[in-house]
Amino acid sequence: MADRTTAWDMAEHIATPEAVAAYLEAAFEDGEPAVVAAALGAIARSKGMSAVAREAGVTREALYKALSPEGDPRLSTLLGVMKALGLHLTVSADRPAA
């Protein structure tokens, strides 16, 4: 008999604000826009996509599309979602400016 597997969903494993921050920080460190979008999508699903979409000022469908692996969210959407999730961006220099 074959082993049964289930799909793993990060949204089920980010329960604390610290876990959310660490996950999103790692996504930004990766530097790939698709990774950041997917991380925000998982965080939004963990909080309730409909509520996040409403607070971010977009439709639920638009939010799913923007935060999918194929999505490319606009900066306004990204910032709106982060605000809805109670998150903010900070910037630091990793090397001296030229």
C-alpha positions in Angstrom: 0.0 0.0 0.0 1.3 3.5 -0.9 2.0 6.1 1.7 -0.4 9.0 1.8 0.9 12.5 1.9 -0.8 15.8 2.4 0.2 19.2 1.0 2.2 21.2 3.4 1.0 24.8 3.9 3.2 27.3 5.6 0.1 29.3 6.6 -0.6 26.6 9.2 2.8 27.1 10.9 3.1 30.8 11.4 1.1 31.4 14.5 3.1 34.1 16.3 4.1 37.6 15.4 7.7 36.5 15.8 7.3 33.6 13.4 5.6 36.0 10.9 8.5 38.5 11.1 11.2 35.8 10.8 9.5 34.2 7.8 9.0 37.5 6.0 12.5 38.6 6.8 13.9 35.4 5.3 11.8 36.0 2.2 13.2 39.5 1.8 16.7 38.3 2.3 16.2 35.8 -0.5 15.7 38.7 -2.8 13.3 37.1 -5.2 10.0 39.0 -5.7 8.1 35.7 -6.1 9.4 34.4 -2.7 8.3 37.6 -1.0 4.9 37.5 -2.6 4.5 33.8 -1.7 5.5 34.5 1.9 3.0 37.4 2.2 0.4 35.1 0.7 1.0 32.4 3.3 0.9 35.0 6.1 -2.3 36.5 4.7 -3.9 33.1 4.5 -2.9 32.4 8.1 -4.7 35.6 9.2 -7.7 35.2 6.9 -7.4 36.3 3.3 -10.8 38.0 3.2 -10.1 40.2 6.2 -6.6 41.1 4.9 -7.9 41.9 1.5 -10.7 44.1 2.9 -8.2 46.0 5.1 -5.7 46.3 2.3 -8.4 47.8 0.0 -8.3 45.0 -2.7 -10.6 42.2 -3.5 -9.9 38.7 -2.2 -9.5 37.4 -5.7 -7.0 40.2 -6.6 -5.1 39.5 -3.5 -4.8 35.8 -4.2 -3.6 36.6 -7.7 -1.1 39.2 -6.6 0.4 37.0 -3.9 0.5 33.8 -5.9 3.9 32.4 -7.1 3.1 33.9 -10.5 1.9 37.2 -9.1 3.7 40.5 -9.2 2.1 42.7 -6.7 2.2 46.5 -7.1 4.0 48.4 -4.4 0.7 49.8 -3.2 -0.7 46.3 -2.8 2.4 45.1 -1.0 2.4 48.1 1.4 -1.4 47.7 2.0 -1.1 44.1 2.8 1.8 44.7 5.1 -0.2 47.4 6.9 -3.2 45.1 7.1 -1.0 42.4 8.7 0.4 44.9 11.2 3.9 44.8 9.6 6.2 47.5 8.4 9.4 47.6 6.4 12.7 48.9 7.6 15.8 49.5 5.5 19.4 49.1 6.5 22.6 49.4 4.5 24.5 46.2 4.0 27.6 48.0 2.8 28.8 51.6 2.6 27.3 53.6 -0.3 29.6 54.3 -3.2 
